[in-house]
Amino acid sequence: MQARAIHKPLSVAQKKANQPNPGPRRRTTIFRLLRHREILLALGSGVLMLAGWGIGEWSTTLSVALYIAAYGLGGFVKAREGLLTLIRDKDLDVNLLMIAAALGAASIGYWNEGAMLIFIFALSGALESFASERSRKDISALVALKPEHALKVDGNGMKIVAVEDLSPGDLVLVKPGEVIPADGVISSGG
């Protein structure tokens, strides 16, 4: 079945009914990363670790205090996640094991190695969390592109209908640049 060309002028609402609107384009910048809470905590832990390492030559006590602050800042989120998993699911996960390894390193005097372990683990977890949130937002944006209306062609001409009202076998006119509103077979104009 082929559609006949019906030269009926479309209103502005009809012309815009099936046009994609992806919204403004987002750019990934370092500033977007720096607004993420977990990344800030991980970077803060790294800065404290480096400060503790640098001050270690002059003051062991201050160095250890900075390492403890690095442990707390970088390890808090992961320790909380690990404890919740342990209590809720009665399961040891990698979060709690990494915190235990870092505390073990500190208990034998390897404060810097433990702080470095927490920093690397916190940063990797923060980047994973950032990527997951970004993916969730991008998928939501794609779902939002789904058209709500279609231009249905039948014996009475063309009319705009809700996509949910389309039935198998309906003929739909898709103009160049428009989003295809439903699954189907191209009958002409491919």
C-alpha positions in Angstrom: 0.0 0.0 0.0 1.4 3.3 -1.0 0.5 6.7 0.3 -0.9 9.3 -2.2 0.5 12.8 -2.0 -2.1 14.9 -0.4 -1.2 18.6 -0.6 -2.8 19.9 2.5 -0.9 22.7 4.3 0.2 21.7 7.8 -0.2 24.0 10.8 2.8 25.0 12.9 1.8 22.5 15.6 1.6 19.7 13.0 5.1 20.6 11.6 6.7 20.5 15.0 4.7 17.4 16.2 7.4 14.9 15.3 10.6 16.9 15.4 13.4 15.7 17.7 14.4 18.1 20.4 17.6 16.8 22.1 18.0 20.0 24.1 21.3 21.8 24.6 24.5 19.9 23.9 26.5 19.2 27.0 30.3 19.3 27.0 32.3 17.1 29.3 34.7 19.3 31.2 37.0 18.9 34.2 34.6 21.2 36.0 31.7 18.7 35.7 34.0 16.1 37.4 34.9 18.6 40.1 31.3 19.1 41.1 30.9 15.4 41.9 31.0 14.9 45.7 32.8 11.5 45.7 35.5 12.8 43.3 36.1 15.8 45.5 36.4 13.5 48.6 38.9 11.2 46.7 41.0 14.2 45.5 41.0 15.7 49.0 42.2 12.3 50.3 45.0 12.4 47.7 46.0 15.9 48.6 46.2 15.0 52.3 48.2 11.9 51.5 50.7 14.0 49.5 50.9 16.5 52.3 51.5 13.8 54.9 54.2 12.3 52.7 55.8 15.8 52.2 55.7 16.7 55.9 57.0 13.3 57.0 60.6 14.5 57.0 59.9 17.3 59.5 57.1 16.0 61.8 56.1 12.4 62.1 53.1 13.3 64.3 51.7 15.8 61.9 52.4 13.4 59.0 50.4 10.6 60.7 47.6 13.1 61.5 47.4 14.0 57.8 47.3 10.3 56.8 44.5 9.7 59.3 42.6 12.6 57.7 43.2 11.1 54.3 41.9 7.8 55.5 38.8 9.4 56.8 38.1 11.6 53.8 38.7 9.0 51.1 37.6 5.9 53.0 34.3 7.1 54.6 32.0 6.5 51.6 33.5 3.1 50.8 33.6 2.0 54.5 29.9 2.9 54.8 29.0 1.0 51.7 31.0 -2.0 52.9 29.4 -2.0 56.3 25.9 -1.6 54.8 26.6 -4.6 52.6 27.9 -6.6 55.5 24.9 -5.8 57.8 22.2 -6.0 55.1 23.4 -8.9 52.9 25.7 -10.6 55.4 28.4 -10.5 52.7 32.0 -9.1 52.6 32.5 -6.9 49.6 35.6 -5.3 48.1 34.9 -2.0 49.8 35.3 -3.4 53.3 38.3 -5.5 52.2 40.1 -2.5 50.8 39.5 -0.5 54.0 40.7 -3.5 56.1 43.9 -3.7 53.9 44.5 0.1 54.4 44.0 -0.2 58.1 46.3 -3.2 58.2 49.0 -1.2 56.4 48.6 1.6 58.9 48.8 -0.8 61.9 52.3 -1.9 60.8 53.5 1.6 60.2 53.0 1.9 56.4 50.7 4.9 56.7 51.5 6.3 53.2 50.8 3.0 51.4 47.5 2.6 53.2 46.5 6.2 52.3 47.5 5.6 48.7 45.4 2.5 48.6 42.4 4.4 49.9 43.0 7.3 47.5 43.2 5.0 44.4 40.2 2.9 45.5 38.1 6.0 46.4 39.0 7.7 43.0 38.1 4.6 41.0 34.8 4.3 42.9 34.1 8.0 42.4 34.8 7.7 38.6 32.6 4.7 38.4 29.8 6.5 40.2 30.2 9.6 38.0 30.1 7.4 34.8 27.0 5.6 36.1 25.1 8.8 36.8 26.1 10.2 33.4 24.9 7.1 31.7 21.6 7.2 33.5 21.1 10.9 32.5 22.0 10.1 28.9 19.6 7.2 28.7 16.8 9.3 30.2 17.6 12.0 27.5 17.3 9.4 24.8 13.9 8.1 26.2 12.7 11.7 26.2 13.4 11.9 22.4 10.6 9.3 21.8 7.9 11.1 19.8 4.5 11.4 21.3 2.6 12.0 18.0 2.6 10.5 14.5 1.2 11.8 11.2 -1.2 9.0 10.2 -2.3 8.7 6.6 -5.7 7.1 5.8 -8.5 7.4 3.4 -9.6 10.7 4.9 -6.2 12.3 4.5 -3.5 13.0 7.2 -4.1 13.6 10.8 -1.9 13.8 13.9 -2.5 10.9 16.4 -0.9 9.8 19.6 1.7 7.1 19.0 -0.1 4.8 21.4 -3.2 5.0 19.1 -1.3 3.5 16.1 -2.3 0.0 15.1 -0.4 -2.6 13.0 -1.0 -1.8 9.4 -1.4 1.9 9.8 0.4 4.1 7.3 2.5 6.9 8.8 4.2 9.7 7.0 7.7 10.5 8.3 9.2 13.6 6.9 13.0 14.1 6.4 14.7 14.8 9.7 11.8 13.5 11.8 12.1 10.8 14.4 10.3 7.6 13.4 7.4 7.2 15.8 6.9 3.4 15.6 8.3 0.2 14.3 7.3 -0.6 10.8 8.2 -1.2 7.2 9.1 1.5 4.7 6.5 1.4 1.9 8.0 4.2 -0.2 10.6 7.0 -0.2 13.3 5.0 1.6 
